[in-house]
Amino acid sequence: MIALIDYGIGNLRSVQKALEHVGATVTLTEDADTILAADKVVLPGVGAFGDGMKGLRARGLDGVVREVVRRGAPLLGICVGMQVLFEASDELGLHVGLGLLPGRVVRFAPRQLKVPHTGWNEIATRQSSNLFRDLPAGSFAYFNHSYYCAAAPELTLAATDYGGPFASVVGRGRLYGIQFHPEKSQAVGLTLLRNFVEQG
Amino acid sequence: MLAKRLIPCLDVKDGRVVKGVHFVSLRDAGDPVEQAHIYDAEGADELVFLDISATPDGRATVAPMVRRVADDVFLPLTVGGGIRTVDDMRAILLAGADKVSINSAAVKTPELISAGAERFGSQCVVVAIDAKRVAMNNETMNNEQWADGQPPATNNQSQATNPQPPTTNHQPRWEVYVSGGRTPTGLDALEWAARVVELGAGEILLTSIDADGTKNGYDLALTRAVAEIVPVPVIASGGAGSLAHFAEVLTEGRADAALAASLFHDKLLSIGEVKSYLAAQGVVVRR
């Protein structure tokens, strides 16, 4: 069973449907015991970083997510759910994240670029990962975000170029983060989700 | 590199597609899910659903329709038409849309843009702008501009010293229309575009009323003028009729995405054909 964490933000339904499409049994939940008992955990997210952290804390789920990672269960953060894994974000003021991965979340440099970064962009794998099995080279995924994770190279599993490379997939051990929307990235996104569901 | 997007636009009414793909062996041509699957298979980068329901009951069908499509088609969805409140936006986003598009309501209540952006993030808020070129010496616009009986303030020396109607011998201008392109607003399209971005719009869906339905090409001057002043992506709409039109608007017109409706619905061109052509022209597309 995969626990899809419901912390009061964004569109969880599309992520749930995409996971079910690739064969997962999904429980949408904010219950700590259910999350800790799950085989795998997905932390989705649409919206602002600060709202996301507030939603997690209000439900006592910040500690639960840390405990999931400490126990070594596979956890996948998507979009803002990836960003909150990091230490802090500059989005609408300074917000402290879960600090499970080192690095900050910063805004794309405006003036030189259209922000938000909206549309399909290429994901170039930088390290081998279970997530990338059966993923053709030069695959495009759907992004829709104004902030990105300034992640160290050793965490960066795939990079995407938008005014310079940024981390579009990160991972350490069984903790993963995806900046784009796999639930909206057609076959490419479903392949990544299937890989997480089947291997993690 | 970020790919340029191709976006089919489907009109829906009372939860059914009324302007969508023709000439295919559809079990049910009015079924939004079937229509979405066809465009997904063709390589559409995103789908726009425009609700043209005329009644509250009809509009109430939109969220359930979005849910059905989003549950089954894993592609970005933008939904517009009849969205008037933050609660309307929320219902559509929770149903699985990635972005909501607002048009008349944004003109009437600009605060809706900022409220939506604060609540859901700018990346969810698209403002649709329907713009019509202002004819030279157009009386309506000039009267608007000179409503106080004085020439408009300008930095242009020649204009300041020799007051002339603002459109004469100068850059073309465009006026914003609402209510499906029927009602002029007096707003300058470029000024309005800049303002909606200031308020928090994350994308502009720009339709040329002049070009719409002509198949003579997008309004390149309009598209470029808007794309150059706003720091957010611009979707060009209205006038697509040939392969070259797509290439033009995505290069010369500086658009980030090109939207078309009947051209794709009537199979005059397929999305695959357009993408092959664009790739051959050196335009980055998702293949």
HADDOCK unambig.tbl for C-alpha pairs under 7 A between the chains (distance, minus, plus):
assign (segid A and resid 10 and name CA) (segid B and resid 94 and name CA) 6.84 0.50 0.50
assign (segid A and resid 11 and name CA) (segid B and resid 93 and name CA) 6.47 0.50 0.50
assign (segid A and resid 11 and name CA) (segid B and resid 94 and name CA) 5.05 0.50 0.50
assign (segid A and resid 11 and name CA) (segid B and resid 96 and name CA) 6.12 0.50 0.50
assign (segid A and resid 13 and name CA) (segid B and resid 96 and name CA) 6.47 0.50 0.50
assign (segid A and resid 14 and name CA) (segid B and resid 70 and name CA) 6.43 0.50 0.50
assign (segid A and resid 14 and name CA) (segid B and resid 71 and name CA) 6.28 0.50 0.50
assign (segid A and resid 14 and name CA) (segid B and resid 96 and name CA) 5.70 0.50 0.50
assign (segid A and resid 17 and name CA) (segid B and resid 71 and name CA) 5.64 0.50 0.50
assign (segid A and resid 47 and name CA) (segid B and resid 120 and name CA) 5.15 0.50 0.50
assign (segid A and resid 47 and name CA) (segid B and resid 121 and name CA) 5.25 0.50 0.50
assign (segid A and resid 48 and name CA) (segid B and resid 121 and name CA) 6.31 0.50 0.50
assign (segid A and resid 111 and name CA) (segid B and resid 231 and name CA) 6.74 0.50 0.50
assign (segid A and resid 114 and name CA) (segid B and resid 231 and name CA) 4.91 0.50 0.50
assign (segid A and resid 114 and name CA) (segid B and resid 232 and name CA) 4.70 0.50 0.50
assign (segid A and resid 114 and name CA) (segid B and resid 233 and name CA) 5.85 0.50 0.50
assign (segid A and resid 115 and name CA) (segid B and resid 231 and name CA) 6.28 0.50 0.50
assign (segid A and resid 115 and name CA) (segid B and resid 232 and name CA) 5.23 0.50 0.50
assign (segid A and resid 116 and name CA) (segid B and resid 123 and name CA) 6.03 0.50 0.50
assign (segid A and resid 116 and name CA) (segid B and resid 202 and name CA) 6.27 0.50 0.50
assign (segid A and resid 116 and name CA) (segid B and resid 232 and name CA) 6.38 0.50 0.50
assign (segid A and resid 119 and name CA) (segid B and resid 2 and name CA) 6.81 0.50 0.50
assign (segid A and resid 119 and name CA) (segid B and resid 3 and name CA) 6.89 0.50 0.50
assign (segid A and resid 119 and name CA) (segid B and resid 5 and name CA) 6.93 0.50 0.50
assign (segid A and resid 120 and name CA) (segid B and resid 2 and name CA) 5.92 0.50 0.50
assign (segid A and resid 120 and name CA) (segid B and resid 3 and name CA) 5.51 0.50 0.50
assign (segid A and resid 120 and name CA) (segid B and resid 286 and name CA) 6.74 0.50 0.50
assign (segid A and resid 121 and name CA) (segid B and resid 1 and name CA) 5.76 0.50 0.50
assign (segid A and resid 121 and name CA) (segid B and resid 2 and name CA) 4.38 0.50 0.50
assign (segid A and resid 121 and name CA) (segid B and resid 3 and name CA) 5.79 0.50 0.50
assign (segid A and resid 122 and name CA) (segid B and resid 1 and name CA) 6.22 0.50 0.50
assign (segid A and resid 140 and name CA) (segid B and resid 286 and name CA) 6.27 0.50 0.50
assign (segid A and resid 144 and name CA) (segid B and resid 123 and name CA) 6.16 0.50 0.50
assign (segid A and resid 145 and name CA) (segid B and resid 123 and name CA) 6.28 0.50 0.50
assign (segid A and resid 161 and name CA) (segid B and resid 1 and name CA) 5.66 0.50 0.50
assign (segid A and resid 162 and name CA) (segid B and resid 1 and name CA) 6.58 0.50 0.50
assign (segid A and resid 162 and name CA) (segid B and resid 2 and name CA) 6.98 0.50 0.50
assign (segid A and resid 183 and name CA) (segid B and resid 74 and name CA) 5.77 0.50 0.50
assign (segid A and resid 184 and name CA) (segid B and resid 74 and name CA) 4.55 0.50 0.50
assign (segid A and resid 184 and name CA) (segid B and resid 75 and name CA) 4.41 0.50 0.50
assign (segid A and resid 184 and name CA) (segid B and resid 76 and name CA) 5.39 0.50 0.50
assign (segid A and resid 185 and name CA) (segid B and resid 74 and name CA) 6.30 0.50 0.50
assign (segid A and resid 185 and name CA) (segid B and resid 75 and name CA) 5.94 0.50 0.50
assign (segid A and resid 186 and name CA) (segid B and resid 74 and name CA) 4.99 0.50 0.50
assign (segid A and resid 186 and name CA) (segid B and resid 75 and name CA) 5.74 0.50 0.50
